[in-house]
């Protein structure tokens, strides 16, 4: 019988909640801590009903630190302000994405007592910092994204798509790495031949900015989906995925969809949003799909991607197995939960001295950066008094 551990999942936006929702609901009493000031949580909370609604708690960064030790373990997906102050609750990271490796496999993973990762590639990358295990992308646990034609037919009808057209799913990233403004016009010229769905990045809608929908609607797009839409359904019903430098590339790969990677001017973008040329979405881009570097070439790239997916199926299956554990069987949730049990019952090795040194150094660095930032916000005369 599983021990009644006190567990909580820390999320900073609704998209993060969707990433861990299935794992969270598999625990009858785990809480969700809605963190920080960035997201307005009230509309989200208004949609929660019944006993589960009581398991959501809005907390500030400072309040979360005060909760340290009241939970046996906290599940986190990214570092956040004051995370370095947590000492008593065990930290379990749940992988959030595959792109931008400098962040996803960064030294912040040393804070974790256990990393729940997508697959062998990611597990190997972070195991130097702490205990790590491959469990897959649990957002898709129990979902078959590639096999059932009847499900696809039903989904196309529900979404009001033309059954005689193939369907493109466009999932760009945001800000400087994003391609939305560059590809909107060329995509609009393809509307006569394809159903085109646009699922925007959740950060595009930060601070309730939905102007992207007005822009897309003005060009004739009808199937527009926010950052928190059901990505599994959209992947299931589409025939081709277009993305750029987004982690959505790998969701398309997992769903066995032909991929177009729009990556114009990558060299100029090094350092932007943790991107570098060694990150897998760029370094292995030609293994993943068809690379497009000009908006005028987009339509041809879509056609080429279909042939590439057929010709290179064995290679793509090999990469897929390397990057992502198959989660179509819902039992993968039990694999993750057994790993959590093993951690909390002492079956994992304690961090090595070297790992603890790295953890302590990283915590000190975060504290120093926070203090320096606070000092810079003070007037110059106050800073001089401290010297």
TORKOL-4160 file (C-alpha; in steps of 0.2 Angstrom, whole numbers, padded with zeros to 4 digits, m for minus):
387
<pt num="1" X="0000" Y="0000" Z="0000"/>
<pt num="2" X="0007" Y="0017" Z="m0005"/>
<pt num="3" X="0012" Y="0028" Z="0010"/>
<pt num="4" X="0001" Y="0043" Z="0012"/>
<pt num="5" X="0014" Y="0056" Z="0008"/>
<pt num="6" X="0010" Y="0075" Z="0008"/>
<pt num="7" X="0013" Y="0081" Z="m0010"/>
<pt num="8" X="0010" Y="0097" Z="m0019"/>
<pt num="9" X="0013" Y="0102" Z="m0038"/>
<pt num="10" X="0019" Y="0120" Z="m0040"/>
<pt num="11" X="0013" Y="0128" Z="m0056"/>
<pt num="12" X="0015" Y="0146" Z="m0063"/>
<pt num="13" X="0002" Y="0146" Z="m0077"/>
<pt num="14" X="m0012" Y="0135" Z="m0083"/>
<pt num="15" X="m0001" Y="0127" Z="m0096"/>
<pt num="16" X="0010" Y="0120" Z="m0083"/>
<pt num="17" X="m0005" Y="0113" Z="m0074"/>
<pt num="18" X="m0010" Y="0104" Z="m0090"/>
<pt num="19" X="0008" Y="0096" Z="m0090"/>
<pt num="20" X="0005" Y="0088" Z="m0074"/>
<pt num="21" X="m0014" Y="0086" Z="m0072"/>
<pt num="22" X="m0014" Y="0068" Z="m0075"/>
<pt num="23" X="0000" Y="0064" Z="m0063"/>
<pt num="24" X="m0009" Y="0075" Z="m0050"/>
<pt num="25" X="m0026" Y="0068" Z="m0052"/>
<pt num="26" X="m0018" Y="0050" Z="m0049"/>
<pt num="27" X="m0015" Y="0056" Z="m0031"/>
<pt num="28" X="m0031" Y="0058" Z="m0021"/>
<pt num="29" X="m0025" Y="0071" Z="m0009"/>
<pt num="30" X="m0010" Y="0080" Z="m0018"/>
<pt num="31" X="m0012" Y="0099" Z="m0018"/>
<pt num="32" X="m0009" Y="0111" Z="m0033"/>
<pt num="33" X="0000" Y="0127" Z="m0028"/>
<pt num="34" X="m0004" Y="0141" Z="m0040"/>
<pt num="35" X="0012" Y="0152" Z="m0039"/>
<pt num="36" X="0016" Y="0170" Z="m0041"/>
<pt num="37" X="0009" Y="0186" Z="m0048"/>
<pt num="38" X="0011" Y="0183" Z="m0067"/>
<pt num="39" X="m0005" Y="0174" Z="m0069"/>
<pt num="40" X="m0022" Y="0179" Z="m0064"/>
<pt num="41" X="m0029" Y="0163" Z="m0057"/>
<pt num="42" X="m0047" Y="0168" Z="m0053"/>
<pt num="43" X="m0054" Y="0163" Z="m0069"/>
<pt num="44" X="m0045" Y="0146" Z="m0068"/>
<pt num="45" X="m0051" Y="0143" Z="m0051"/>
<pt num="46" X="m0069" Y="0147" Z="m0056"/>
<pt num="47" X="m0069" Y="0132" Z="m0068"/>
<pt num="48" X="m0064" Y="0120" Z="m0054"/>
<pt num="49" X="m0078" Y="0111" Z="m0045"/>
<pt num="50" X="m0082" Y="0099" Z="m0031"/>
<pt num="51" X="m0069" Y="0092" Z="m0019"/>
<pt num="52" X="m0055" Y="0094" Z="m0031"/>
<pt num="53" X="m0057" Y="0113" Z="m0030"/>
<pt num="54" X="m0051" Y="0113" Z="m0012"/>
<pt num="55" X="m0035" Y="0106" Z="m0018"/>
<pt num="56" X="m0029" Y="0122" Z="m0027"/>
<pt num="57" X="m0020" Y="0135" Z="m0016"/>
<pt num="58" X="m0014" Y="0152" Z="m0022"/>
<pt num="59" X="0002" Y="0157" Z="m0015"/>
<pt num="60" X="0016" Y="0170" Z="m0017"/>
<pt num="61" X="0034" Y="0165" Z="m0018"/>
<pt num="62" X="0037" Y="0170" Z="0000"/>
<pt num="63" X="0022" Y="0160" Z="0006"/>
<pt num="64" X="0028" Y="0145" Z="m0004"/>
<pt num="65" X="0045" Y="0146" Z="0006"/>
<pt num="66" X="0035" Y="0146" Z="0022"/>
<pt num="67" X="0026" Y="0130" Z="0017"/>
<pt num="68" X="0043" Y="0122" Z="0015"/>
<pt num="69" X="0043" Y="0106" Z="0026"/>
<pt num="70" X="0024" Y="0105" Z="0027"/>
<pt num="71" X="0025" Y="0094" Z="0011"/>
<pt num="72" X="0036" Y="0078" Z="0009"/>
<pt num="73" X="0039" Y="0083" Z="m0009"/>
<pt num="74" X="0036" Y="0097" Z="m0021"/>
<pt num="75" X="0034" Y="0094" Z="m0040"/>
<pt num="76" X="0041" Y="0109" Z="m0050"/>
<pt num="77" X="0044" Y="0111" Z="m0069"/>
<pt num="78" X="0055" Y="0127" Z="m0069"/>
<pt num="79" X="0065" Y="0137" Z="m0056"/>
<pt num="80" X="0056" Y="0152" Z="m0049"/>
<pt num="81" X="0061" Y="0166" Z="m0037"/>
<pt num="82" X="0066" Y="0160" Z="m0020"/>
<pt num="83" X="0067" Y="0141" Z="m0025"/>
<pt num="84" X="0084" Y="0141" Z="m0017"/>
<pt num="85" X="0076" Y="0144" Z="0000"/>
<pt num="86" X="0068" Y="0127" Z="0000"/>
<pt num="87" X="0077" Y="0115" Z="0011"/>
<pt num="88" X="0065" Y="0103" Z="0020"/>
<pt num="89" X="0053" Y="0097" Z="0006"/>
<pt num="90" X="0061" Y="0085" Z="m0007"/>
<pt num="91" X="0061" Y="0093" Z="m0024"/>
<pt num="92" X="0055" Y="0083" Z="m0039"/>
<pt num="93" X="0056" Y="0091" Z="m0056"/>
<pt num="94" X="0044" Y="0086" Z="m0070"/>
<pt num="95" X="0052" Y="0089" Z="m0088"/>
<pt num="96" X="0043" Y="0104" Z="m0096"/>
<pt num="97" X="0051" Y="0103" Z="m0114"/>
<pt num="98" X="0065" Y="0097" Z="m0125"/>
<pt num="99" X="0070" Y="0112" Z="m0134"/>
<pt num="100" X="0082" Y="0125" Z="m0128"/>
<pt num="101" X="0094" Y="0113" Z="m0119"/>
<pt num="102" X="0104" Y="0126" Z="m0110"/>
<pt num="103" X="0089" Y="0129" Z="m0099"/>
<pt num="104" X="0081" Y="0112" Z="m0099"/>
<pt num="105" X="0097" Y="0103" Z="m0094"/>
<pt num="106" X="0105" Y="0117" Z="m0084"/>
<pt num="107" X="0113" Y="0117" Z="m0067"/>
<pt num="108" X="0096" Y="0121" Z="m0059"/>
<pt num="109" X="0092" Y="0103" Z="m0060"/>
<pt num="110" X="0105" Y="0101" Z="m0046"/>
<pt num="111" X="0091" Y="0107" Z="m0034"/>
<pt num="112" X="0081" Y="0091" Z="m0038"/>
<pt num="113" X="0081" Y="0076" Z="m0028"/>
<pt num="114" X="0073" Y="0067" Z="m0042"/>
<pt num="115" X="0070" Y="0072" Z="m0061"/>
<pt num="116" X="0056" Y="0064" Z="m0070"/>
<pt num="117" X="0061" Y="0065" Z="m0088"/>
<pt num="118" X="0054" Y="0062" Z="m0106"/>
<pt num="119" X="0066" Y="0049" Z="m0111"/>
<pt num="120" X="0084" Y="0042" Z="m0111"/>
<pt num="121" X="0092" Y="0057" Z="m0120"/>
<pt num="122" X="0085" Y="0069" Z="m0107"/>
<pt num="123" X="0088" Y="0057" Z="m0092"/>
<pt num="124" X="0106" Y="0055" Z="m0097"/>
<pt num="125" X="0109" Y="0074" Z="m0099"/>
<pt num="126" X="0103" Y="0078" Z="m0081"/>
<pt num="127" X="0109" Y="0063" Z="m0071"/>
<pt num="128" X="0125" Y="0071" Z="m0068"/>
<pt num="129" X="0116" Y="0083" Z="m0056"/>
<pt num="130" X="0104" Y="0071" Z="m0047"/>
<pt num="131" X="0093" Y="0055" Z="m0048"/>
<pt num="132" X="0084" Y="0054" Z="m0064"/>
<pt num="133" X="0072" Y="0042" Z="m0073"/>
<pt num="134" X="0063" Y="0042" Z="m0090"/>
<pt num="135" X="0044" Y="0042" Z="m0088"/>
<pt num="136" X="0039" Y="0051" Z="m0104"/>
<pt num="137" X="0028" Y="0066" Z="m0107"/>
<pt num="138" X="0014" Y="0063" Z="m0094"/>
<pt num="139" X="0003" Y="0076" Z="m0102"/>
<pt num="140" X="m0001" Y="0062" Z="m0115"/>
<pt num="141" X="m0002" Y="0048" Z="m0103"/>
<pt num="142" X="m0015" Y="0035" Z="m0109"/>
<pt num="143" X="m0018" Y="0044" Z="m0126"/>
<pt num="144" X="m0014" Y="0036" Z="m0143"/>
<pt num="145" X="m0010" Y="0051" Z="m0155"/>
<pt num="146" X="m0007" Y="0041" Z="m0171"/>
<pt num="147" X="m0018" Y="0026" Z="m0173"/>
<pt num="148" X="m0036" Y="0027" Z="m0173"/>
<pt num="149" X="m0044" Y="0034" Z="m0189"/>
<pt num="150" X="m0061" Y="0034" Z="m0182"/>
<pt num="151" X="m0056" Y="0045" Z="m0168"/>
<pt num="152" X="m0048" Y="0057" Z="m0181"/>
<pt num="153" X="m0064" Y="0057" Z="m0191"/>
<pt num="154" X="m0074" Y="0062" Z="m0175"/>
<pt num="155" X="m0062" Y="0075" Z="m0170"/>
<pt num="156" X="m0062" Y="0083" Z="m0188"/>
<pt num="157" X="m0081" Y="0084" Z="m0187"/>
<pt num="158" X="m0081" Y="0092" Z="m0169"/>
<pt num="159" X="m0068" Y="0105" Z="m0175"/>
<pt num="160" X="m0078" Y="0109" Z="m0191"/>
<pt num="161" X="m0065" Y="0104" Z="m0203"/>
<pt num="162" X="m0066" Y="0100" Z="m0221"/>
<pt num="163" X="m0065" Y="0081" Z="m0222"/>
<pt num="164" X="m0058" Y="0082" Z="m0240"/>
<pt num="165" X="m0043" Y="0093" Z="m0235"/>
<pt num="166" X="m0028" Y="0088" Z="m0226"/>
<pt num="167" X="m0024" Y="0097" Z="m0210"/>
<pt num="168" X="m0009" Y="0107" Z="m0205"/>
<pt num="169" X="m0006" Y="0111" Z="m0186"/>
<pt num="170" X="0005" Y="0127" Z="m0184"/>
<pt num="171" X="0012" Y="0129" Z="m0167"/>
<pt num="172" X="0025" Y="0143" Z="m0166"/>
<pt num="173" X="0035" Y="0148" Z="m0151"/>
<pt num="174" X="0034" Y="0166" Z="m0145"/>
<pt num="175" X="0044" Y="0183" Z="m0145"/>
<pt num="176" X="0060" Y="0184" Z="m0155"/>
<pt num="177" X="0061" Y="0165" Z="m0158"/>
<pt num="178" X="0044" Y="0164" Z="m0164"/>
<pt num="179" X="0038" Y="0164" Z="m0183"/>
<pt num="180" X="0020" Y="0170" Z="m0181"/>
<pt num="181" X="0022" Y="0186" Z="m0190"/>
<pt num="182" X="0033" Y="0179" Z="m0204"/>
<pt num="183" X="0022" Y="0164" Z="m0208"/>
<pt num="184" X="0004" Y="0171" Z="m0206"/>
<pt num="185" X="0003" Y="0178" Z="m0224"/>
<pt num="186" X="0011" Y="0162" Z="m0233"/>
<pt num="187" X="0000" Y="0151" Z="m0222"/>
<pt num="188" X="m0016" Y="0161" Z="m0227"/>
<pt num="189" X="m0012" Y="0158" Z="m0245"/>
<pt num="190" X="m0013" Y="0139" Z="m0242"/>
<pt num="191" X="m0031" Y="0140" Z="m0234"/>
<pt num="192" X="m0039" Y="0134" Z="m0250"/>
<pt num="193" X="m0029" Y="0118" Z="m0250"/>
<pt num="194" X="m0028" Y="0114" Z="m0231"/>
<pt num="195" X="m0037" Y="0115" Z="m0215"/>
<pt num="196" X="m0025" Y="0126" Z="m0205"/>
<pt num="197" X="m0026" Y="0126" Z="m0186"/>
<pt num="198" X="m0015" Y="0138" Z="m0176"/>
<pt num="199" X="m0011" Y="0134" Z="m0158"/>
<pt num="200" X="m0002" Y="0149" Z="m0151"/>
<pt num="201" X="0012" Y="0147" Z="m0137"/>
<pt num="202" X="0005" Y="0150" Z="m0120"/>
<pt num="203" X="0017" Y="0164" Z="m0117"/>
<pt num="204" X="0010" Y="0174" Z="m0132"/>
<pt num="205" X="m0006" Y="0176" Z="m0121"/>
<pt num="206" X="0003" Y="0182" Z="m0106"/>
<pt num="207" X="m0006" Y="0197" Z="m0098"/>
<pt num="208" X="m0022" Y="0192" Z="m0108"/>
<pt num="209" X="m0015" Y="0198" Z="m0124"/>
<pt num="210" X="m0026" Y="0190" Z="m0138"/>
<pt num="211" X="m0022" Y="0202" Z="m0152"/>
<pt num="212" X="m0015" Y="0187" Z="m0162"/>
<pt num="213" X="m0032" Y="0181" Z="m0165"/>
<pt num="214" X="m0038" Y="0197" Z="m0172"/>
<pt num="215" X="m0023" Y="0197" Z="m0184"/>
<pt num="216" X="m0026" Y="0179" Z="m0189"/>
<pt num="217" X="m0045" Y="0181" Z="m0191"/>
<pt num="218" X="m0042" Y="0196" Z="m0203"/>
<pt num="219" X="m0033" Y="0184" Z="m0215"/>
<pt num="220" X="m0046" Y="0171" Z="m0215"/>
<pt num="221" X="m0041" Y="0159" Z="m0202"/>
<pt num="222" X="m0055" Y="0151" Z="m0192"/>
<pt num="223" X="m0047" Y="0137" Z="m0182"/>
<pt num="224" X="m0038" Y="0147" Z="m0168"/>
<pt num="225" X="m0033" Y="0139" Z="m0152"/>
<pt num="226" X="m0025" Y="0147" Z="m0136"/>
<pt num="227" X="m0010" Y="0141" Z="m0127"/>
<pt num="228" X="m0020" Y="0130" Z="m0115"/>
<pt num="229" X="m0030" Y="0121" Z="m0129"/>
<pt num="230" X="m0031" Y="0102" Z="m0129"/>
<pt num="231" X="m0015" Y="0099" Z="m0139"/>
<pt num="232" X="m0018" Y="0080" Z="m0139"/>
<pt num="233" X="m0033" Y="0082" Z="m0149"/>
<pt num="234" X="m0025" Y="0094" Z="m0161"/>
<pt num="235" X="m0010" Y="0082" Z="m0164"/>
<pt num="236" X="m0022" Y="0068" Z="m0167"/>
<pt num="237" X="m0032" Y="0076" Z="m0181"/>
<pt num="238" X="m0018" Y="0084" Z="m0190"/>
<pt num="239" X="m0008" Y="0078" Z="m0205"/>
<pt num="240" X="0007" Y="0089" Z="m0204"/>
<pt num="241" X="0015" Y="0100" Z="m0190"/>
<pt num="242" X="0024" Y="0117" Z="m0193"/>
<pt num="243" X="0034" Y="0124" Z="m0179"/>
<pt num="244" X="0050" Y="0134" Z="m0177"/>
<pt num="245" X="0062" Y="0133" Z="m0162"/>
<pt num="246" X="0048" Y="0127" Z="m0151"/>
<pt num="247" X="0047" Y="0112" Z="m0140"/>
<pt num="248" X="0031" Y="0108" Z="m0150"/>
<pt num="249" X="0043" Y="0101" Z="m0163"/>
<pt num="250" X="0045" Y="0086" Z="m0152"/>
<pt num="251" X="0026" Y="0084" Z="m0148"/>
<pt num="252" X="0024" Y="0082" Z="m0167"/>
<pt num="253" X="0038" Y="0070" Z="m0168"/>
<pt num="254" X="0030" Y="0060" Z="m0153"/>
<pt num="255" X="0014" Y="0060" Z="m0163"/>
<pt num="256" X="0022" Y="0053" Z="m0178"/>
<pt num="257" X="0018" Y="0068" Z="m0189"/>
<pt num="258" X="0028" Y="0075" Z="m0204"/>
<pt num="259" X="0037" Y="0091" Z="m0197"/>
<pt num="260" X="0042" Y="0107" Z="m0205"/>
<pt num="261" X="0054" Y="0117" Z="m0195"/>
<pt num="262" X="0054" Y="0136" Z="m0200"/>
<pt num="263" X="0071" Y="0142" Z="m0193"/>
<pt num="264" X="0077" Y="0157" Z="m0203"/>
<pt num="265" X="0092" Y="0166" Z="m0196"/>
<pt num="266" X="0096" Y="0155" Z="m0182"/>
<pt num="267" X="0114" Y="0161" Z="m0180"/>
<pt num="268" X="0107" Y="0179" Z="m0176"/>
<pt num="269" X="0096" Y="0172" Z="m0162"/>
<pt num="270" X="0110" Y="0163" Z="m0152"/>
<pt num="271" X="0107" Y="0169" Z="m0134"/>
<pt num="272" X="0089" Y="0173" Z="m0136"/>
<pt num="273" X="0077" Y="0164" Z="m0124"/>
<pt num="274" X="0091" Y="0151" Z="m0119"/>
<pt num="275" X="0093" Y="0146" Z="m0138"/>
<pt num="276" X="0110" Y="0141" Z="m0145"/>
<pt num="277" X="0116" Y="0131" Z="m0160"/>
<pt num="278" X="0120" Y="0115" Z="m0150"/>
<pt num="279" X="0102" Y="0113" Z="m0144"/>
<pt num="280" X="0094" Y="0098" Z="m0151"/>
<pt num="281" X="0080" Y="0108" Z="m0161"/>
<pt num="282" X="0094" Y="0115" Z="m0171"/>
<pt num="283" X="0108" Y="0103" Z="m0170"/>
<pt num="284" X="0098" Y="0088" Z="m0176"/>
<pt num="285" X="0085" Y="0098" Z="m0186"/>
<pt num="286" X="0088" Y="0089" Z="m0203"/>
<pt num="287" X="0085" Y="0072" Z="m0194"/>
<pt num="288" X="0068" Y="0078" Z="m0188"/>
<pt num="289" X="0060" Y="0085" Z="m0203"/>
<pt num="290" X="0061" Y="0097" Z="m0217"/>
<pt num="291" X="0070" Y="0114" Z="m0213"/>
<pt num="292" X="0062" Y="0130" Z="m0221"/>
<pt num="293" X="0072" Y="0146" Z="m0220"/>
<pt num="294" X="0061" Y="0157" Z="m0231"/>
<pt num="295" X="0042" Y="0161" Z="m0230"/>
<pt num="296" X="0041" Y="0158" Z="m0249"/>
<pt num="297" X="0047" Y="0140" Z="m0247"/>
<pt num="298" X="0034" Y="0135" Z="m0234"/>
<pt num="299" X="0021" Y="0127" Z="m0246"/>
<pt num="300" X="0035" Y="0116" Z="m0254"/>
<pt num="301" X="0042" Y="0112" Z="m0237"/>
<pt num="302" X="0025" Y="0105" Z="m0232"/>
<pt num="303" X="0024" Y="0094" Z="m0247"/>
<pt num="304" X="0042" Y="0088" Z="m0244"/>
<pt num="305" X="0039" Y="0084" Z="m0226"/>
<pt num="306" X="0026" Y="0071" Z="m0230"/>
<pt num="307" X="0038" Y="0062" Z="m0241"/>
<pt num="308" X="0052" Y="0064" Z="m0228"/>
<pt num="309" X="0041" Y="0056" Z="m0215"/>
<pt num="310" X="0038" Y="0040" Z="m0226"/>
<pt num="311" X="0056" Y="0038" Z="m0232"/>
<pt num="312" X="0064" Y="0041" Z="m0215"/>
<pt num="313" X="0052" Y="0032" Z="m0204"/>
<pt num="314" X="0064" Y="0020" Z="m0196"/>
<pt num="315" X="0076" Y="0035" Z="m0192"/>
<pt num="316" X="0062" Y="0045" Z="m0185"/>
<pt num="317" X="0056" Y="0030" Z="m0174"/>
<pt num="318" X="0074" Y="0028" Z="m0168"/>
<pt num="319" X="0075" Y="0046" Z="m0163"/>
<pt num="320" X="0058" Y="0046" Z="m0155"/>
<pt num="321" X="0062" Y="0031" Z="m0144"/>
<pt num="322" X="0078" Y="0040" Z="m0139"/>
<pt num="323" X="0069" Y="0056" Z="m0134"/>
<pt num="324" X="0052" Y="0051" Z="m0128"/>
<pt num="325" X="0046" Y="0036" Z="m0118"/>
<pt num="326" X="0030" Y="0029" Z="m0125"/>
<pt num="327" X="0016" Y="0035" Z="m0114"/>
<pt num="328" X="0001" Y="0028" Z="m0123"/>
<pt num="329" X="m0002" Y="0015" Z="m0109"/>
<pt num="330" X="m0009" Y="0024" Z="m0094"/>
<pt num="331" X="0002" Y="0013" Z="m0083"/>
<pt num="332" X="0016" Y="0025" Z="m0086"/>
<pt num="333" X="0009" Y="0035" Z="m0072"/>
<pt num="334" X="0012" Y="0021" Z="m0060"/>
<pt num="335" X="0030" Y="0021" Z="m0066"/>
<pt num="336" X="0032" Y="0039" Z="m0061"/>
<pt num="337" X="0023" Y="0036" Z="m0044"/>
<pt num="338" X="0034" Y="0021" Z="m0040"/>
<pt num="339" X="0049" Y="0032" Z="m0043"/>
<pt num="340" X="0042" Y="0045" Z="m0031"/>
<pt num="341" X="0039" Y="0032" Z="m0018"/>
<pt num="342" X="0056" Y="0025" Z="m0020"/>
<pt num="343" X="0063" Y="0043" Z="m0017"/>
<pt num="344" X="0053" Y="0046" Z="m0001"/>
<pt num="345" X="0056" Y="0029" Z="0006"/>
<pt num="346" X="0075" Y="0030" Z="0005"/>
<pt num="347" X="0077" Y="0018" Z="m0010"/>
<pt num="348" X="0087" Y="0031" Z="m0020"/>
<pt num="349" X="0105" Y="0035" Z="m0017"/>
<pt num="350" X="0108" Y="0051" Z="m0008"/>
<pt num="351" X="0117" Y="0065" Z="m0018"/>
<pt num="352" X="0135" Y="0063" Z="m0019"/>
<pt num="353" X="0147" Y="0076" Z="m0011"/>
<pt num="354" X="0151" Y="0083" Z="m0028"/>
<pt num="355" X="0132" Y="0085" Z="m0032"/>
<pt num="356" X="0129" Y="0093" Z="m0016"/>
<pt num="357" X="0143" Y="0105" Z="m0019"/>
<pt num="358" X="0135" Y="0110" Z="m0036"/>
<pt num="359" X="0118" Y="0112" Z="m0027"/>
<pt num="360" X="0125" Y="0123" Z="m0013"/>
<pt num="361" X="0135" Y="0134" Z="m0026"/>
<pt num="362" X="0120" Y="0136" Z="m0037"/>
<pt num="363" X="0109" Y="0141" Z="m0022"/>
<pt num="364" X="0122" Y="0154" Z="m0017"/>
<pt num="365" X="0123" Y="0161" Z="m0034"/>
<pt num="366" X="0104" Y="0163" Z="m0035"/>
<pt num="367" X="0104" Y="0172" Z="m0018"/>
<pt num="368" X="0118" Y="0183" Z="m0024"/>
<pt num="369" X="0109" Y="0188" Z="m0040"/>
<pt num="370" X="0093" Y="0192" Z="m0031"/>
<pt num="371" X="0102" Y="0203" Z="m0018"/>
<pt num="372" X="0112" Y="0212" Z="m0032"/>
<pt num="373" X="0095" Y="0215" Z="m0042"/>
<pt num="374" X="0088" Y="0222" Z="m0026"/>
<pt num="375" X="0103" Y="0233" Z="m0023"/>
<pt num="376" X="0102" Y="0240" Z="m0041"/>
<pt num="377" X="0084" Y="0245" Z="m0039"/>
<pt num="378" X="0089" Y="0256" Z="m0024"/>
<pt num="379" X="0093" Y="0275" Z="m0027"/>
<pt num="380" X="0112" Y="0278" Z="m0031"/>
<pt num="381" X="0114" Y="0287" Z="m0014"/>
<pt num="382" X="0108" Y="0272" Z="m0005"/>
<pt num="383" X="0120" Y="0261" Z="m0014"/>
<pt num="384" X="0134" Y="0272" Z="m0010"/>
<pt num="385" X="0130" Y="0271" Z="0008"/>
<pt num="386" X="0132" Y="0252" Z="0008"/>
<pt num="387" X="0150" Y="0253" Z="0001"/>
